[in-house]
Amino acid sequence: MSASVAVVSGFLRIPSIQKSQNPSFLFSRPKKSLVRPISASSSELPENVRNFWKWLRDQGVVSGKSVAEPAVVPEGLGLVARRDIGRNEVVLEIPKRLWINPETVTASKIGPLCGGLKPWVSVALFLIREKYEEESSWRVYLDMLPQSTDSTVFWSEEELAELKGTQLLSTTLGVKEYVENEFLKLEQEILLPNKDLFSSRITLDDFIWAFGILKSRAFSRLRGQNLVLIPLADLINHNPAIKTEDYAYEIKGAGLFSRDLLFSLKSPVYVKAGEQVYIQYDLNKSNAELALDYGFVESNPKRNSYTLTIEIPESDPFFGDKLDIAESNKMGETGYFDIVDGQTLPAGMLQYLRLVALGGPDAFLLESIFNNTIWGHLELPVSRTNEELICRVVRDACKSALSGFDTTIEEDEKLLDKGKLEPRLEMALKIRIGEKRVLLQIDQIFKDRELELDILEYYQERRLKDLGLVGEQGDIIFWETK
């Protein structure tokens, strides 16, 4: 491609922690419960979970009248209805004194050290310190947390090798590097100068554990709370059959004359006694994001996506003009476009591609006289040269990305059909299949567009029509002077 267009190699998304700050919950793969769960009232429940339930009773949070309780379910642990639960009925309410959030850290012994830390880093450090404190008031809760999850941040090198060629692999490695850098900074600024406050040496593995716990269990997007762990509520599992996130949870006042706050969890659907209570974690996350955050994927093709990353290179002679136009249309030097399996191209993608590819005879559209209209012009093909260029660049990028895989879709599907696979291998196969399908879909879209290049109407033709200089058959109208 010419200097006027740059597509980031492999369309790889820049890892972003902020993008993943959505509600997070349990650590396992959601399946329909096929066996009767072992509930909190049963002696068969693990001792740590029984102790946790007793702790909640002692805190006055649960009682014999509670509508749901912890249980061993196919996912691992979950919440099971003790009686029929109606749609939008409250399942549990947890008071603020049992939340773990940045305020909890501020009020702790390490609070004075954490004022300048990122909120998630301070909470992660708090979790690790309390984990190693035998007399921690959070001991019962911490003893119930898993040592790892199926999130890709916990995968071994051998397991990650199954993701070769995927954007998820690049994102996972980027996230792990980010976490490691945060830990090294924390170690130099907080841990080493304050060894007396920590009963055990904190390691990178500890920090990755805390990061994984927060990614998979912390709630966000709550009133005044962007990062909070809610004991008991974080046992709620995800069910893809639930299609709404509305009203599943909220923060509300404890009463008319109380300043205390409660985290309230509701069931979005009717649940029979003995069945597991579920919610929808996030309707907008891709399978790659689900795998990174929670450690599972869905079979829903709408969860398959691929991110096309396009940038305006600084070497472009029209860099400044193009950047001004992009920014005036709520975009920037780099554009990220998530293409979803079976869906049309995202809004603004073709316009951005055409803008980045503008050059040569088409560069007149970058003149200031077109500032207020150029984005509208870019909704339609600019010229054959411009349209052919964006088709070629995108198709070349798709072919390059597909060449990074060691297997075909057919080979992956054949292996998947055999069944009895390790959960992480099954996840890797589904991710590979999903990303390859979307890449082939993108390639087909622009292949079809290449076949239409000769019949598309371009800017100059549209302009001549607007001026009345082109007839109905596309012929140019001439006037004879007398």
C-alpha positions, 0 to 999 in steps of 0.5 A: 500500500502507498504511504497514505495508508497503514494497517497495523500488522495482523489487525492486532488490537492494542491491549486495553485494561479499561475496555475490560472493566465490566462486571466480572464473576465466576471463573468457570465455563457455564453449562446447563446444570445436569445434576442436583447441586450440593447446597450450603445445607449439605455436609458434602459442601467443601468446608471452606464454603460451609465456613463462608456461609456461616460467616455470612450468617454471623454477619446477619447477611443471610438466614434461613429465609434467604432465597439462594445459597452457595452450591457445587454445580457443574461450573464449580460454585454457584448460587442455587434457589432454595425456593421458587424465585420470581423474575426481577425478585431480589436474590441477595443484598450485601451491605457496604461493610462487606464490600472490597473496593478502593475505600476498603484499601484506604481504610486499611493499614496499607491505605497511606501507601496506596493513594497514588496507585491505580484503583485496581492495583491498590485492591490487588495489593490489599487482596494479596496482603490479606491472603497472607495475614492469618488473622485477616477479617476477610480470611473466610472469604479469601479461603474460598477464592480460586487459586487460578481461573481458566482466563488466558492470563493463567494459561501455560506456554503450551496452552497459549501455543494453541492460540497461535495466529489469534488476536487473543494470543497477542492481547493476552501477552500484552495484558501479562506484560502490562501486569508485570510492568505494574508489579515491577513499579509496585515492587520498587515504590511500595513493597521493597521500601515497606517490607515491615507491612507485609508478612510474606514476600509478594511475587509476580505470581501473587499479583497475576492471581489478584489481577485474575480475581478482579477480572473475573469477579469484580463488579463495575458500572455501579453507582459510585463504584467502578471496581468492587468485590461483593462476597456471595454475589460473585458466585453468580454464574453466566447463562448465554440464554439470558439476553438482558443485563437490565436490572440484574444488580444495583446499589441502593440505600439500606432504608429511609433513615439509613445512610448505609448502602446495599448491593442488590442482586436480582434474578432476571428470569423465573427460577424454580427451587433447586435450580441455579440462579444465573445472570448475563455478564455482558452482551457486548463482549466478544469470545476473546474478551470472555476468554480473557476475563472469565475463562469461557467462550460461547457457541453464539457466532455473534460473539466471534469478532476480529478487530481491524486496526487502521492508522494514518501514518505520520509520514503521510504528506496530508497527515495533519489534514486527515487527522483534523477530519478524523478528530472532527468526526470523533475518531483519531490517528488510529481507528479500531473497528470490530467486525462481527461474524455474520454482521455488516461492517461497523459504521464509519469503517469505510469512510475512515479507510477512504480517508486514510487512502486519499491521495493523488488526484483525490487529495483536493477533497482535503482542502478546507472548502470541504471540511464540513462535507467531506465525511458525507462524501466519504460515505460513498466511493471517492474514485476507482483508484481509492476504492481499489486500494482499500480493497487490496489493503484489507484483503492482503491484511486478511490473507496475512492474518490467516497465514499466521494459523497452523490449521484450517477451519476444517481441521479445527472443526474436525478436532472439536467434533471428536469431543472429550477435550480439555476445557482450555483446548476446546476454548482455543479451538473455538477462538481459532475457528471464530477469528478465521471465520470473521477474517474470511468474511471480511476478505469476501466482503472486499472481494465482492467489492472489487468485482463491482469497481467498474459499476460503482459511481464515484465522486466526479460522476456524482458531482457532474450529475448534481450540476446537470452535466450528465444525462440519464444514461451517464453521457456527458451533456455538451452545449453548443455556443452560437 
